[in-house]
Amino acid sequence: MKVAKLRTDRRKGSVKITSYNIASYGEDNDYPDKIIDIFNASPTGKGCLNVCRRFIFGDGYIDQSLATTIVNRKGQTANHVLRKAVDDLPLFGGFAIHVNYNGLLEPVEYQVIPFDHCRIEINKDGLPTTRIAVHPNWNNKDKLRKFDKRDIKYYPSFNPRKKVLFEQVAEVGGIESFRGQVLYFSMDGELVYPLCPYDPTVTDMSTEESISTVLHRNARYNYLPAGMIVKKSKVATTNEGNKERNNFEESELASDIANWQGDERAAKMILVETEFDEEAPQFIPFTIQNFDRMFDSTTKYVQDSIGRMFMQPPILRGVDVGAGFGADLMKNAYDFYNTIIENERKLVEEVMAILFKIWPQEFSDYTIKPMEYLDQATGEELSLVKEIPPELLKDLSKNERRNLIGFNPEVDKDADTVRLATEIGVGGTQSMIEIMTSETLTTDQRINLLITLFSLTEQEAKTLVGDEKLGN
């Protein structure tokens, strides 16, 4: 089939909005808001997004002097700013950072601006200028703060060259009036609205929301079959008092039926009084088809589709993969997904390095440390996973606790002795005789077994082993 014959819908468009001198982000200037709503309504989409954010951020900056540097008046560190930027990147495909300068035109403050607050200014020809328009409520979603054009703030795009800064400061009448610049980063290009990296799967996320809504409704109404109640209307009479009374009774019955619906009221008794038998209400149920299998298959499909779009191993999303949560499996999943999101992490590193290389303080390394799983061989902590404290699981042995988090069991110095005891079995005096007469055990092994299994002293064990009547 020819490409020209295929029907596709544009996910977003840049439509000129002349009254604000900005290009709209989507047809109704609400594309970021819709993306937020869709992700928030999809359990799988939200979970995958959070995993993606964690892996891009990793363990923060390797250089701790950089990681802990305070970079704004709110007391936020470089790691904090990095995390907030990473929160926006996989959701929108970009992020924005406000850069403030002092009188020497040196950067003194970095703050992340929510990406959905930013719009690109355009000129009368519909072409982007060098300014970013910022407003927290472009579409009046916040009813407590009505949209006002006067609240829009315009910032020049980030450019730290002194000549450019001098011109911008002079244009506004001095450093006191200079609002700083905004670094607007888009994965789709310079001064271009990015498409959400996971936009192709928003339909699946919306489907998952719909399934949840249906399941909620079924539970809310006690899985009762839908239907209609048919009641013969009373014949109008010339008596106005009787007519009003009949109308009141019918409206009251309709109200009561509506109030008796729901998970807290379903299946309760209802009392209806009628003057004649033929007036009794009749319930006619709707024919219901069982869609449970269809819901199950659809749910599994959309979850798999969302997971594939994120390219996340199922085990990272808490999905049972039939092999438990072994350390090897988790470590392989960590290593795999680190390679998948490496490009995004490198992009963030490069952009943030540009900012911190012009910071008054010098740093040695701008690299983000990838998230790692536990080293199974040594049991050392390399990521966020920690060995379970003994006091939380008092009924489990140390090795059982270690096994829960993927550690190899610790082998003590008498491991061979315990193994031999398991092989030959122990059971009172007969077992003691079997240990001392066994031809497969060395003298040292016999002594160790007697000490371990029967709580004998070393001298007592040697005495028993050396008794010629029992054999040596």
Steps between C-alpha positions, in 0.01 A plus 500: 500500500621848418595720787288781356186287547560429865289698743686638800409755765753760605587459866574867545523809287653846530208734453560871521324678786519866409348638821788360709768502228578134565482177306241271655626169638239279333186612324345635819830589667445215747716213373719489816192504724345209313823301523511555877136391539548187290808386690340571837197287406704199381657281773736330255595823324564682826703208635713475186554877502622495861742213427632691199553812711687305767737345248574826320579672829692194623685582820549866408829670430816303569680819613358554849621858512274567201214283627477691829555854367213738581385656172202722588334704774275205591803308621473238227814310406627414154372145552154637581492712184622202300221281637230756416634537146503122460137487616394707197726346236333158449152648549521786250823445311664809642557719805553869582735668749496863606845660529541811713807729488670742737640845423819342358278301261600175670236229553394489864180300489356202311136399540297249300185644344221244444517425131122525456523866611720595204394616153704627204449861397446565129507815286235627260623255235451204731872443546655444844676792664769451763264523796312248713158588643426355846161472671383243758141475375476532125166319475329615817529155659572662833164652586645684797727703275331624187710546189612855449712608207680746724641207701697367203874547549735508203862389533777504238637161404815386676815656361782564752720708271585833665420705192151352477441546872611866487253567219213328684571685824520833318173428319305470828672797666748335734583189697223577754236447230671205333307178564770266376482238227329165443681195368229328294613150404297294253595156372335590168718802428574858597191705590268222389221347704600138562271204463473283809750213447222251583224674306429192280374311803270765649205317339590187694528704820157648437366149437638387834319788667175397331536142620560621854188716478285203392640276774442774755138537385443124526637494852318818595164356398561157648522323163121516476343467153376820344138532413192719508205525734166530322208644694162580358423870528190593694212636293454869542190590696291811517583524866796732513592380850523137388698599190759686704522209746558248219771714344670537839495123564650421158777756534574375853524140375741602223714684752504204739601258223791726407608523864491121544770447238870462577736270688377613840128466422470229235272202574317678781126446542261742336137551598251612233134536582242480218123516493462234231710195404541616142670814627794310654837609352668242278880466468619406151871410502724576206671206335857501630793341318803386698795711390744387770733322258495793262587737783783272614650468153463873430660591833796272434538634147504868596739438789740311275469767231585780744790300644639430152486869410709578807719196417499406867560142618176383668681425827574874544125566490431240768361247253535134596730352237478145636857498629459696821711806572842341494804721519632391161169579331472840665862590428457408134183710486684797654787466256266468202283798587803715578610450139151588375480838674872581466430743217254702710741504795783623276279776360423621851868481593600712201239768559563525874877506441453814290332666798747392766810573296411871519416480873745704711622183673699242302418130503703200389227273365152557355416132453179344632555168676276226352280302734645160586376186669671311781832329438398140562853378564586742779157603619610864505239765449528662157153648469188566699454136605612410852526178695190441711573573869475189723254667738242524221502125434588337830366158403733465201860396510770733372539307176122493448495879530794527263321279250194731500707782352712287269815453711692177491487314833796538728700178532652443842823316565317183607286481185644162401429367847133608480469350151636166619262504794210553262610213280533238778216634719500544877282333758622450854750235611471298177600803296799565725618142447452533121712816497784343698500175300459656154778404259433802275584759769843608608583531869473879489159481333374258767620732777338807337172317452486391863575853618240656266216252540533389861649815661805306621825664591797438280660278766183293541473449127863393471453255786202337326672481164811350656307216676614181334177318593301729273759500227735765374 
